[in-house]
């Protein structure tokens, strides 16, 4: 894991609540670095995601600590508290603009297939598709939208680029919400989806109980 952003490198932004960060997230980061032009990834926990307004989310310091534990040995990963420090609703368009101003290369937005399906509803979706590159990772049970649907919202050229941006990352069939339920029930199977340091942190701090 690196401490600061190198403005000369191809950079990806991977955001989410990470409540908790699990092996699916770790696999996405590992495979994007291995299989795309992205050289460094900014992993950013959201303060308040727009699609989770009113939801109960673990404190930012706990989610940040777990991210550091999950990616401590992964080169090319930067954990950023930009959105947590800014507070308010975490819109990708705002965060991307702040990061792009620090970079010499065009920022890559790393999202899951579910986010691609929801992308037309995002704030400033058109400018996001126009101004940034995307890396889209398949999600278990989530079919990609048709090229026709994507074209209807963003145009044929953008639809072609977005379709070409889909990668076959190793899929972990679990979500953070499912993991929280498992941990609340003290289901030992949850350990299979978490790195050992993250699992130990959750236990030590009595999270999700």
N, CA, C and O of each residue as an XYZ file, in Angstrom:
836
protein
N       0.848     -1.192      0.000
C       0.000      0.000      0.000
C       0.882      1.241      0.000
O       1.872      1.295      0.730
N       0.537      2.234     -0.806
C       1.323      3.456     -0.856
C       0.597      4.571     -0.121
O      -0.607      4.492      0.121
N       1.347      5.615      0.232
C       0.802      6.663      1.089
C       0.168      7.808      0.302
O      -0.835      8.375      0.735
N       0.743      8.149     -0.846
C       0.278      9.325     -1.570
C       0.020      9.009     -3.042
O       0.521      8.017     -3.572
N      -0.754      9.850     -3.681
C      -1.082      9.698     -5.101
C       0.102     10.142     -5.947
O       0.678     11.205     -5.717
N       0.461      9.315     -6.934
C       1.462      9.696     -7.926
C       0.703     10.286     -9.115
O       0.021      9.546     -9.823
N       0.799     11.579     -9.352
C      -0.027     12.219    -10.396
C       0.317     11.771    -11.808
O      -0.461     12.017    -12.730
N       1.463     11.120    -12.004
C       1.873     10.700    -13.344
C       1.301      9.349    -13.736
O       1.359      8.975    -14.908
N       0.749      8.608    -12.781
C       0.294      7.241    -13.046
C      -1.178      7.189    -13.447
O      -1.977      8.054    -13.087
N      -1.508      6.132    -14.213
C      -2.915      5.837    -14.507
C      -3.594      5.460    -13.187
O      -3.165      4.534    -12.499
N      -4.646      6.182    -12.850
C      -5.232      6.079    -11.511
C      -6.693      5.668    -11.574
O      -7.452      6.151    -12.414
N      -7.075      4.776    -10.680
C      -8.469      4.368    -10.571
C      -9.064      4.813     -9.252
O      -8.366      4.895     -8.241
N     -10.361      5.102     -9.264
C     -11.106      5.416     -8.041
C     -12.086      4.278     -7.779
O     -12.913      3.952     -8.631
N     -11.989      3.685     -6.608
C     -12.881      2.606     -6.203
C     -13.546      3.040     -4.902
O     -12.934      2.996     -3.835
N     -14.805      3.460     -5.002
C     -15.517      3.954     -3.838
C     -16.611      3.014     -3.375
O     -17.048      2.137     -4.121
N     -17.049      3.199     -2.145
C     -18.122      2.385     -1.587
C     -18.217      2.608     -0.090
O     -17.418      3.346      0.486
N     -19.182      1.978      0.532
C     -19.273      2.100      1.989
C     -18.253      1.190      2.670
O     -17.732      1.527      3.733
N     -17.965      0.027      2.056
C     -16.995     -0.917      2.625
C     -17.338     -1.207      4.091
O     -16.535     -0.984      4.996
N     -18.550     -1.708      4.288
C     -19.082     -1.890      5.643
C     -19.574     -3.312      5.865
O     -20.782     -3.528      5.962
N     -18.655     -4.312      5.950
C     -17.197     -4.172      5.960
C     -16.591     -4.430      4.574
O     -17.270     -4.917      3.670
N     -15.304     -4.097      4.424
C     -14.559     -4.493      3.238
C     -14.407     -6.005      3.262
O     -14.110     -6.583      4.308
N     -14.611     -6.658      2.103
C     -14.530     -8.120      2.076
C     -13.661     -8.584      0.902
O     -13.134     -7.771      0.143
N     -13.527     -9.889      0.771
C     -12.624    -10.440     -0.236
C     -13.036    -10.107     -1.662
O     -12.193    -10.071     -2.557
N     -14.320     -9.864     -1.881
C     -14.753     -9.441     -3.204
C     -14.137     -8.106     -3.577
O     -13.693     -7.919     -4.710
N     -14.107     -7.169     -2.625
C     -13.462     -5.872     -2.863
C     -11.967     -6.046     -3.117
O     -11.403     -5.429     -4.020
N     -11.338     -6.890     -2.312
C      -9.895     -7.123     -2.463
C      -9.597     -7.722     -3.835
O      -8.632     -7.325     -4.488
N     -10.417     -8.671     -4.275
C     -10.213     -9.287     -5.588
C     -10.345     -8.273     -6.715
O      -9.577     -8.298     -7.677
N     -11.325     -7.380     -6.592
C     -11.506     -6.361     -7.631
C     -10.248     -5.505     -7.758
O      -9.761     -5.284     -8.867
N      -9.727     -5.029     -6.650
C      -8.533     -4.187     -6.675
C      -7.352     -4.949     -7.267
O      -6.634     -4.425     -8.119
N      -7.156     -6.175     -6.818
C      -6.026     -6.981     -7.294
C      -6.112     -7.209     -8.795
O      -5.108     -7.085     -9.498
N      -7.289     -7.536     -9.292
C      -7.419     -7.871    -10.706
C      -7.428     -6.638    -11.602
O      -6.951     -6.700    -12.735
N      -7.954     -5.530    -11.120
C      -7.884     -4.304    -11.920
C      -6.431     -3.885    -12.098
O      -6.032     -3.487    -13.192
N      -5.644     -3.969    -11.043
C      -4.226     -3.621    -11.146
C      -3.482     -4.589    -12.062
O      -2.555     -4.190    -12.767
N      -3.883     -5.848    -12.055
C      -3.175     -6.862    -12.844
C      -3.602     -6.887    -14.310
O      -2.814     -7.271    -15.175
N      -4.856     -6.477    -14.602
C      -5.405     -6.740    -15.924
C      -5.789     -5.511    -16.722
O      -6.276     -5.636    -17.846
N      -5.582     -4.330    -16.169
C      -5.927     -3.109    -16.898
C      -4.730     -2.161    -16.889
O      -3.670     -2.482    -16.351
N      -4.918     -0.992    -17.492
C      -3.852      0.015    -17.533
C      -3.693      0.748    -16.207
O      -2.739      1.506    -16.032
N      -4.617      0.532    -15.268
C      -4.572      1.230    -13.984
C      -3.344      0.796    -13.193
O      -3.086     -0.396    -13.023
N      -2.586      1.790    -12.709
C      -1.354      1.520    -11.964
C      -1.492      1.750    -10.460
O      -0.750      1.175     -9.664
N      -2.435      2.585    -10.088
C      -2.690      2.824     -8.665
C      -4.185      3.031     -8.476
O      -4.863      3.586     -9.340
N      -4.690      2.575     -7.330
C      -6.121      2.660     -7.057
C      -6.340      3.398     -5.749
O      -5.765      3.053     -4.717
N      -7.191      4.430     -5.812
C      -7.612      5.147     -4.617
C      -8.885      4.475     -4.113
O      -9.926      4.536     -4.769
N      -8.803      3.840     -2.961
C      -9.964      3.194     -2.349
C     -10.547      4.184     -1.347
O      -9.872      4.610     -0.410
N     -11.820      4.547     -1.559
C     -12.388      5.650     -0.801
C     -13.713      5.283     -0.141
O     -14.711      5.070     -0.830
N     -13.730      5.208      1.189
C     -15.008      4.973      1.877
C     -15.898      6.205      1.804
O     -15.437      7.325      2.025
N     -17.163      5.999      1.495
C     -18.115      7.104      1.369
C     -18.574      7.575      2.744
O     -18.657      6.787      3.686
N     -18.872      8.870      2.846
C     -19.468      9.401      4.074
C     -20.941      9.022      4.108
O     -21.390      8.303      5.000
N     -21.695      9.520      3.111
C     -23.123      9.208      2.984
C     -23.434      8.954      1.517
O     -23.625      9.907      0.762
N     -23.490      7.697      1.093
C     -23.832      7.423     -0.308
C     -25.256      7.865     -0.620
O     -26.148      7.680      0.207
N     -25.488      8.447     -1.803
C     -26.831      8.938     -2.125
C     -27.888      7.840     -2.155
O     -29.066      8.106     -1.919
N     -27.472      6.604     -2.446
C     -28.453      5.513     -2.506
C     -28.679      4.855     -1.144
O     -29.443      3.897     -1.035
N     -28.002      5.380     -0.087
C     -28.172      4.803      1.245
C     -28.505      5.881      2.273
O     -28.147      5.763      3.445
N     -29.187      6.923      1.829
C     -29.579      7.988      2.749
C     -30.490      7.416      3.837
O     -31.464      6.723      3.541
N     -30.170      7.708      5.084
C     -30.963      7.209      6.196
C     -30.556      5.840      6.691
O     -31.043      5.387      7.727
N     -29.664      5.167      5.966
C     -29.222      3.841      6.392
C     -28.205      3.968      7.519
O     -27.496      4.968      7.623
N     -28.146      2.959      8.346
C     -27.162      2.922      9.423
C     -25.839      2.408      8.868
O     -25.765      1.291      8.356
N     -24.790      3.232      8.973
C     -23.482      2.878      8.451
C     -22.469      2.955      9.593
O     -22.528      3.861     10.424
N     -21.549      2.008      9.626
C     -20.532      2.008     10.678
C     -19.701      3.284     10.620
O     -19.570      3.886      9.555
N     -19.139      3.703     11.750
C     -18.343      4.936     11.774
C     -17.197      4.905     10.769
O     -16.588      3.864     10.526
N     -16.919      6.078     10.190
C     -15.847      6.192      9.211
C     -14.513      5.667      9.691
O     -13.838      4.969      8.935
N     -14.089      5.973     10.932
C     -12.796      5.472     11.398
C     -12.698      3.947     11.403
O     -11.637      3.395     11.115
N     -13.791      3.265     11.727
C     -13.766      1.805     11.703
C     -13.642      1.271     10.277
O     -12.873      0.347     10.016
N     -14.408      1.863      9.357
C     -14.343      1.399      7.969
C     -12.976      1.692      7.356
O     -12.451      0.895      6.578
N     -12.407      2.837      7.711
C     -11.074      3.179      7.216
C     -10.029      2.226      7.782
O      -9.151      1.762      7.055
N     -10.119      1.936      9.061
C      -9.157      1.018      9.687
C      -9.210     -0.358      9.025
O      -8.172     -0.979      8.793
N     -10.419     -0.834      8.723
C     -10.542     -2.145      8.080
C      -9.956     -2.126      6.671
O      -9.363     -3.111      6.233
N     -10.120     -1.006      5.956
C      -9.525     -0.895      4.620
C      -8.001     -0.947      4.687
O      -7.361     -1.601      3.865
N      -7.432     -0.266      5.657
C      -5.976     -0.327      5.818
C      -5.530     -1.758      6.093
O      -4.520     -2.210      5.554
N      -6.268     -2.462      6.919
C      -5.906     -3.850      7.229
C      -6.043     -4.752      6.007
O      -5.212     -5.631      5.779
N      -7.090     -4.531      5.226
C      -7.334     -5.380      4.053
C      -6.290     -5.172      2.971
O      -5.933     -6.116      2.266
N      -5.793     -3.943      2.829
C      -4.900     -3.620      1.716
C      -3.472     -3.295      2.153
O      -2.674     -2.784      1.367
N      -3.165     -3.592      3.392
C      -1.862     -3.213      3.951
C      -0.686     -3.745      3.144
O       0.355     -3.092      3.060
N      -0.841     -4.925      2.549
C       0.279     -5.527      1.811
C       0.115     -5.398      0.297
O       0.902     -5.979     -0.450
N      -0.866     -4.667     -0.165
C      -1.136     -4.552     -1.599
C      -0.460     -3.316     -2.180
O      -0.864     -2.199     -1.855
N       0.540     -3.475     -3.016
C       1.173     -2.302     -3.642
C       0.180     -1.603     -4.577
O      -0.690     -2.235     -5.176
N       0.335     -0.295     -4.682
C      -0.483      0.460     -5.619
C      -1.842      0.853     -5.111
O      -2.685      1.295     -5.892
N      -2.087      0.704     -3.802
C      -3.389      1.061     -3.224
C      -3.213      2.231     -2.269
O      -2.301      2.243     -1.442
N      -4.091      3.208     -2.393
C      -4.101      4.375     -1.507
C      -5.471      4.438     -0.850
O      -6.487      4.431     -1.545
N      -5.519      4.501      0.473
C      -6.782      4.671      1.182
C      -6.986      6.164      1.411
O      -6.155      6.825      2.033
N      -8.089      6.684      0.907
C      -8.358      8.123      1.010
C      -9.594      8.392      1.865
O     -10.623      7.732      1.714
N      -9.480      9.367      2.760
C     -10.606      9.782      3.596
C     -11.233     11.081      3.086
O     -11.895     11.798      3.837
N     -11.019     11.372      1.818
C     -11.499     12.633      1.251
C     -12.991     12.828      1.493
O     -13.406     13.887      1.965
N     -13.803     11.819      1.175
C     -15.250     11.966      1.334
C     -15.650     11.994      2.800
O     -16.569     12.725      3.172
N     -14.981     11.217      3.635
C     -15.297     11.230      5.064
C     -14.991     12.595      5.668
O     -15.752     13.094      6.497
N     -13.896     13.190      5.262
C     -13.519     14.498      5.795
C     -14.419     15.616      5.271
O     -14.621     16.631      5.937
N     -14.956     15.410      4.063
C     -15.825     16.428      3.465
C     -17.229     16.368      4.058
O     -17.926     17.381      4.118
N     -17.643     15.173      4.499
C     -18.997     14.942      5.019
C     -20.043     15.201      3.934
O     -19.699     15.437      2.776
N     -21.295     15.155      4.310
C     -22.365     15.350      3.339
C     -22.533     14.137      2.440
O     -21.885     13.109      2.637
N     -23.403     14.267      1.458
C     -23.670     13.178      0.518
C     -22.470     13.017     -0.417
O     -21.937     14.005     -0.924
N     -22.048     11.774     -0.642
C     -20.857     11.483     -1.438
C     -21.244     11.227     -2.895
O     -21.618     10.113     -3.260
N     -21.150     12.265     -3.717
C     -21.441     12.110     -5.136
C     -20.131     11.859     -5.901
O     -19.146     12.573     -5.716
N     -20.140     10.839     -6.755
C     -18.945     10.483     -7.509
C     -18.456     11.644     -8.369
O     -17.250     11.848     -8.509
N     -19.388     12.407     -8.945
C     -18.987     13.507     -9.830
C     -18.142     14.541     -9.087
O     -17.192     15.083     -9.651
N     -18.481     14.816     -7.831
C     -17.722     15.793     -7.047
C     -16.340     15.257     -6.692
O     -15.337     15.959     -6.820
N     -16.304     14.012     -6.246
C     -15.037     13.400     -5.850
C     -14.106     13.240     -7.045
O     -12.913     13.526     -6.950
N     -14.647     12.785     -8.164
C     -13.828     12.582     -9.360
C     -13.193     13.885     -9.817
O     -12.027     13.906    -10.212
N     -13.957     14.975     -9.766
C     -13.423     16.269    -10.192
C     -12.261     16.709     -9.309
O     -11.268     17.240     -9.806
N     -12.381     16.492     -8.012
C     -11.304     16.860     -7.095
C     -10.050     16.028     -7.353
O      -8.934     16.545     -7.297
N     -10.233     14.754     -7.631
C      -9.082     13.886     -7.897
C      -8.458     14.196     -9.253
O      -7.234     14.245     -9.380
N      -9.304     14.404    -10.270
C      -8.780     14.659    -11.609
C      -7.884     15.889    -11.624
O      -6.919     15.947    -12.386
N      -8.196     16.864    -10.792
C      -7.387     18.087    -10.743
C      -5.964     17.817    -10.264
O      -5.068     18.637    -10.467
N      -5.759     16.652     -9.620
C      -4.431     16.307     -9.114
C      -3.649     15.413    -10.075
O      -2.475     15.125     -9.838
N      -4.292     14.974    -11.159
C      -3.713     13.943    -12.014
C      -3.330     14.470    -13.389
O      -3.933     15.411    -13.906
N      -2.320     13.844    -13.965
C      -1.927     14.165    -15.335
C      -2.637     13.266    -16.344
O      -2.717     13.599    -17.527
N      -3.155     12.125    -15.878
C      -3.850     11.167    -16.735
C      -5.347     11.206    -16.430
O      -5.766     11.689    -15.378
N      -6.138     10.695    -17.357
C      -7.593     10.639    -17.162
C      -7.942      9.595    -16.105
O      -7.490      8.452    -16.174
N      -8.741      9.992    -15.141
C      -9.127      9.114    -14.042
C     -10.005      7.966    -14.535
O     -10.855      8.152    -15.406
N      -9.789      6.760    -13.962
C     -10.625      5.589    -14.228
C     -11.596      5.413    -13.053
O     -11.169      5.418    -11.898
N     -12.865      5.261    -13.329
C     -13.856      4.973    -12.297
C     -14.126      3.479    -12.284
O     -14.564      2.911    -13.284
N     -13.866      2.848    -11.154
C     -14.020      1.396    -11.026
C     -15.366      1.117    -10.369
O     -15.594      1.507     -9.224
N     -16.254      0.445    -11.090
C     -17.602      0.188    -10.582
C     -17.991     -1.265    -10.855
O     -17.361     -1.949    -11.662
N     -19.033     -1.720    -10.174
C     -19.567     -3.051    -10.416
C     -20.647     -3.016    -11.484
O     -21.130     -1.950    -11.866
N     -21.019     -4.196    -11.958
C     -22.049     -4.285    -12.986
C     -23.373     -3.696    -12.499
O     -24.118     -3.108    -13.283
N     -23.664     -3.851    -11.212
C     -24.896     -3.279    -10.675
C     -24.897     -1.756    -10.797
O     -25.931     -1.144    -11.063
N     -23.721     -1.155    -10.599
C     -23.622      0.303    -10.734
C     -23.772      0.744    -12.184
O     -24.326      1.808    -12.459
N     -23.278     -0.074    -13.113
C     -23.470      0.257    -14.531
C     -24.959      0.288    -14.861
O     -25.420      1.168    -15.587
N     -25.706     -0.672    -14.330
C     -27.148     -0.701    -14.582
C     -27.844      0.532    -14.014
O     -28.843      0.996    -14.563
N     -27.312      1.062    -12.908
C     -27.930      2.213    -12.246
C     -27.338      3.549    -12.703
O     -27.819      4.608    -12.300
N     -26.302      3.503    -13.537
C     -25.554      4.706    -13.893
C     -26.410      5.843    -14.445
O     -26.141      6.996    -14.109
N     -27.428      5.587    -15.274
C     -28.240      6.700    -15.789
C     -28.882      7.548    -14.691
O     -29.203      8.715    -14.916
N     -29.072      6.964    -13.496
C     -29.710      7.706    -12.402
C     -28.703      8.484    -11.555
O     -29.103      9.233    -10.664
N     -27.415      8.320    -11.815
C     -26.404      9.017    -11.027
C     -26.427     10.511    -11.310
O     -26.799     10.935    -12.404
N     -26.035     11.298    -10.336
C     -25.882     12.742    -10.538
C     -24.802     13.003    -11.581
O     -23.707     12.448    -11.490
N     -25.096     13.835    -12.563
C     -24.150     14.187    -13.631
C     -23.607     12.958    -14.349
O     -22.418     12.886    -14.659
N     -24.486     11.990    -14.610
C     -24.052     10.752    -15.257
C     -23.442     11.001    -16.632
O     -22.424     10.402    -16.980
N     -24.059     11.882    -17.411
C     -23.545     12.177    -18.747
C     -22.116     12.703    -18.721
O     -21.258     12.167    -19.423
N     -21.836     13.743    -17.927
C     -20.464     14.233    -17.831
C     -19.483     13.189    -17.292
O     -18.325     13.165    -17.708
N     -19.926     12.334    -16.381
C     -19.042     11.274    -15.879
C     -18.599     10.361    -17.016
O     -17.416     10.050    -17.149
N     -19.554      9.937    -17.827
C     -19.241      9.046    -18.943
C     -18.372      9.758    -19.975
O     -17.506      9.143    -20.597
N     -18.604     11.033    -20.149
C     -17.846     11.809    -21.132
C     -16.412     12.088    -20.671
O     -15.476     12.028    -21.469
N     -16.247     12.394    -19.382
C     -14.975     12.940    -18.902
C     -14.016     11.922    -18.307
O     -12.837     12.225    -18.120
N     -14.500     10.711    -18.003
C     -13.647      9.736    -17.324
C     -13.689      8.384    -18.037
O     -14.608      8.091    -18.802
N     -12.675      7.575    -17.764
C     -12.676      6.201    -18.220
C     -13.362      5.338    -17.162
O     -13.489      5.737    -16.005
N     -13.797      4.156    -17.574
C     -14.457      3.245    -16.635
C     -13.782      1.879    -16.665
O     -13.264      1.438    -17.691
N     -13.805      1.226    -15.512
C     -13.501     -0.202    -15.413
C     -14.702     -0.817    -14.715
O     -15.043     -0.430    -13.597
N     -15.341     -1.771    -15.373
C     -16.589     -2.344    -14.862
C     -16.371     -3.817    -14.554
O     -15.967     -4.592    -15.421
N     -16.644     -4.196    -13.309
C     -16.418     -5.573    -12.861
C     -17.753     -6.300    -12.746
O     -18.717     -5.775    -12.190
N     -17.791     -7.496    -13.273
C     -19.017     -8.289    -13.195
C     -19.370     -8.581    -11.739
O     -18.487     -8.714    -10.892
N     -20.671     -8.680    -11.455
C     -21.168     -9.021    -10.128
C     -22.031    -10.274    -10.243
O     -22.782    -10.412    -11.209
N     -21.941    -11.197     -9.270
C     -22.739    -12.418     -9.323
C     -24.226    -12.105     -9.456
O     -24.783    -11.322     -8.686
N     -24.848    -12.724    -10.436
C     -26.286    -12.592    -10.605
C     -26.752    -11.295    -11.230
O     -27.956    -11.051    -11.318
N     -25.820    -10.455    -11.667
C     -26.201     -9.173    -12.273
C     -25.863     -9.201    -13.761
O     -24.690     -9.221    -14.135
N     -26.878     -9.203    -14.599
C     -26.656     -9.218    -16.046
C     -26.327     -7.817    -16.529
O     -26.870     -6.844    -16.005
N     -25.444     -7.691    -17.523
C     -25.129     -6.357    -18.047
C     -26.331     -5.784    -18.780
O     -27.107     -6.532    -19.373
N     -26.493     -4.477    -18.747
C     -27.561     -3.865    -19.537
C     -27.259     -4.044    -21.017
O     -26.100     -4.213    -21.398
N     -28.274     -4.010    -21.838
C     -28.056     -4.161    -23.268
C     -27.357     -2.925    -23.820
O     -27.466     -1.832    -23.264
N     -26.639     -3.114    -24.919
C     -25.971     -1.992    -25.574
C     -26.995     -0.943    -25.979
O     -26.723      0.256    -25.928
N     -28.180     -1.404    -26.384
C     -29.237     -0.475    -26.797
C     -29.665      0.416    -25.636
O     -29.877      1.615    -25.817
N     -29.794     -0.173    -24.430
C     -30.181      0.614    -23.259
C     -29.121      1.658    -22.924
O     -29.440      2.815    -22.647
N     -27.852      1.236    -22.953
C     -26.769      2.168    -22.639
C     -26.710      3.271    -23.692
O     -26.502      4.440    -23.364
N     -26.895      2.895    -24.957
C     -26.869      3.881    -26.045
C     -27.969      4.911    -25.896
O     -27.773      6.088    -26.197
N     -29.122      4.469    -25.433
C     -30.250      5.378    -25.287
C     -29.946      6.501    -24.293
O     -30.425      7.625    -24.441
N     -29.145      6.178    -23.282
C     -28.827      7.176    -22.260
C     -27.571      7.979    -22.585
O     -27.508      9.176    -22.304
N     -26.561      7.317    -23.182
C     -25.254      7.961    -23.311
C     -24.726      8.064    -24.742
O     -23.674      8.660    -24.974
N     -25.453      7.484    -25.701
C     -25.001      7.518    -27.088
C     -24.239      6.261    -27.474
O     -23.725      5.546    -26.614
N     -24.171      6.001    -28.760
C     -23.588      4.755    -29.257
C     -22.101      4.637    -28.948
O     -21.628      3.565    -28.571
N     -21.362      5.734    -29.105
C     -19.918      5.680    -28.874
C     -19.609      5.358    -27.417
O     -18.736      4.539    -27.129
N     -20.321      6.002    -26.502
C     -20.110      5.734    -25.077
C     -20.521      4.312    -24.720
O     -19.869      3.666    -23.900
N     -21.597      3.820    -25.327
C     -22.042      2.453    -25.058
C     -20.972      1.448    -25.463
O     -20.739      0.464    -24.761
N     -20.326      1.695    -26.590
C     -19.252      0.808    -27.047
C     -18.094      0.836    -26.061
O     -17.538     -0.210    -25.724
N     -17.730      2.022    -25.598
C     -16.612      2.141    -24.655
C     -16.943      1.481    -23.317
O     -16.103      0.788    -22.743
N     -18.148      1.692    -22.825
C     -18.526      1.096    -21.548
C     -18.572     -0.426    -21.634
O     -18.140     -1.114    -20.710
N     -19.091     -0.951    -22.734
C     -19.137     -2.406    -22.913
C     -17.724     -2.989    -22.963
O     -17.459     -4.052    -22.401
N     -16.828     -2.283    -23.638
C     -15.444     -2.748    -23.734
C     -14.715     -2.662    -22.401
O     -13.678     -3.300    -22.220
N     -15.249     -1.874    -21.461
C     -14.597     -1.678    -20.165
C     -14.936     -2.767    -19.156
O     -14.412     -2.757    -18.042
N     -15.806     -3.706    -19.526
C     -16.185     -4.784    -18.610
C     -15.051     -5.805    -18.521
O     -14.553     -6.277    -19.543
N     -14.644     -6.143    -17.291
C     -13.613     -7.166    -17.095
C     -14.195     -8.338    -16.316
O     -15.167     -8.203    -15.573
N     -13.570     -9.482    -16.511
C     -14.043    -10.707    -15.867
C     -13.296    -10.933    -14.555
O     -12.548    -11.902    -14.426
N     -13.494    -10.052    -13.592
C     -12.864    -10.224    -12.285
C     -13.476    -11.423    -11.564
O     -14.653    -11.731    -11.749
N     -12.672    -12.097    -10.745
C     -13.162    -13.231     -9.976
C     -14.322    -12.790     -9.095
O     -14.212    -11.809     -8.359
N     -15.408    -13.499     -9.169
C     -16.611    -13.091     -8.451
C     -16.704    -13.761     -7.085
O     -16.488    -14.967     -6.963
N     -17.023    -12.985     -6.069
C     -17.288    -13.490     -4.726
C     -18.772    -13.258     -4.462
O     -19.232    -12.117     -4.410
N     -19.511    -14.346     -4.298
C     -20.968    -14.234     -4.210
C     -21.396    -13.886     -2.788
O     -21.991    -14.700     -2.082
N     -21.075    -12.644     -2.383
C     -21.509    -12.155     -1.079
C     -21.499    -10.627     -1.139
O     -20.697    -10.029     -1.856
N     -22.387    -10.015     -0.389
C     -22.422     -8.560     -0.298
C     -22.098     -8.157      1.133
O     -22.148     -8.979      2.048
N     -21.766     -6.883      1.318
C     -21.481     -6.401      2.669
C     -22.713     -6.534      3.561
O     -22.588     -6.842      4.746
N     -23.909     -6.303      2.998
C     -25.125     -6.425      3.810
C     -25.335     -7.864      4.265
O     -25.747     -8.104      5.400
N     -25.056     -8.817      3.386
C     -25.166    -10.232      3.774
C     -24.138    -10.580      4.845
O     -24.424    -11.331      5.777
N     -22.940    -10.025      4.698
C     -21.908    -10.289      5.701
C     -22.293     -9.708      7.058
O     -22.082    -10.346      8.090
N     -22.851     -8.515      7.060
C     -23.272     -7.915      8.335
C     -24.307     -8.801      9.028
O     -24.262     -8.983     10.244
N     -25.234     -9.347      8.250
C     -26.248    -10.240      8.826
C     -25.602    -11.499      9.392
O     -25.975    -11.964     10.469
N     -24.631    -12.050      8.661
C     -23.926    -13.241      9.135
C     -23.160    -12.950     10.423
O     -23.168    -13.749     11.360
N     -22.500    -11.795     10.454
C     -21.718    -11.436     11.637
C     -22.619    -11.174     12.838
O     -22.273    -11.499     13.973
N     -23.778    -10.581     12.571
C     -24.716    -10.314     13.660
C     -25.205    -11.616     14.282
O     -25.442    -11.695     15.487
N     -25.353    -12.639     13.433
C     -25.787    -13.955     13.915
C     -24.620    -14.809     14.398
O     -24.801    -15.957     14.802
N     -23.410    -14.227     14.352
C     -22.183    -14.926     14.737
C     -21.979    -16.197     13.904
O     -21.529    -17.228     14.405
N     -22.319    -16.089     12.645
C     -22.135    -17.189     11.703
C     -20.644    -17.273     11.353
O     -20.094    -16.345     10.760
N     -20.000    -18.369     11.714
C     -18.559    -18.507     11.502
C     -18.184    -18.537     10.019
O     -17.024    -18.321      9.670
N     -19.150    -18.801      9.157
C     -18.876    -18.829      7.717
C     -18.457    -17.456      7.201
O     -17.850    -17.355      6.135
N     -18.775    -16.405      7.944
C     -18.390    -15.051      7.517
C     -16.888    -14.927      7.353
O     -16.419    -14.144      6.527
N     -16.126    -15.689      8.127
C     -14.660    -15.629      8.058
C     -14.143    -15.965      6.666
O     -13.079    -15.484      6.274
N     -14.868    -16.773      5.919
C     -14.422    -17.175      4.585
C     -14.429    -16.007      3.599
O     -13.791    -16.075      2.549
N     -15.144    -14.944      3.935
C     -15.281    -13.812      3.015
C     -14.484    -12.582      3.459
O     -14.570    -11.525      2.834
N     -13.719    -12.721      4.526
C     -12.972    -11.598      5.083
C     -11.500    -11.952      5.226
O     -11.157    -13.112      5.453
N     -10.629    -10.957      5.093
C      -9.229    -11.214      5.411
C      -9.118    -11.407      6.923
O      -9.941    -10.892      7.679
N      -8.113    -12.140      7.357
C      -7.952    -12.434      8.786
C      -7.815    -11.157      9.623
O      -8.440    -11.063     10.679
N      -7.012    -10.162      9.184
C      -6.912     -8.945     10.000
C      -8.238     -8.202     10.143
O      -8.536     -7.670     11.213
N      -9.036     -8.161      9.074
C     -10.343     -7.501      9.148
C     -11.263     -8.266     10.092
O     -11.975     -7.666     10.898
N     -11.245     -9.578      9.991
C     -12.075    -10.415     10.863
C     -11.709    -10.188     12.331
O     -12.582    -10.079     13.192
N     -10.408    -10.118     12.597
C      -9.946     -9.899     13.970
C     -10.357     -8.509     14.467
O     -10.706     -8.343     15.636
N     -10.315     -7.519     13.581
C     -10.713     -6.157     13.966
C     -12.194     -6.127     14.328
O     -12.581     -5.542     15.340
N     -13.012     -6.755     13.503
C     -14.457     -6.793     13.761
C     -14.735     -7.428     15.118
O     -15.571     -6.946     15.882
N     -14.025     -8.515     15.407
C     -14.213     -9.218     16.681
C     -13.742     -8.360     17.852
O     -14.426     -8.261     18.871
N     -12.578     -7.744     17.703
C     -12.003     -6.958     18.799
C     -12.844     -5.722     19.126
O     -12.922     -5.302     20.280
N     -13.469     -5.148     18.098
C     -14.247     -3.923     18.308
C     -15.757     -4.181     18.407
O     -16.560     -3.250     18.474
N     -16.117     -5.458     18.413
C     -17.524     -5.834     18.589
C     -18.439     -5.161     17.575
O     -19.520     -4.688     17.926
N     -18.004     -5.117     16.309
C     -18.821     -4.529     15.262
C     -19.898     -5.524     14.820
O     -19.717     -6.738     14.919
N     -21.008     -4.995     14.337
C     -22.104     -5.790     13.747
C     -22.710     -6.754     14.771
O     -23.113     -7.861     14.416
N     -22.774     -6.346     16.016
C     -23.376     -7.196     17.046
C     -24.704     -6.611     17.506
O     -25.365     -7.185     18.372
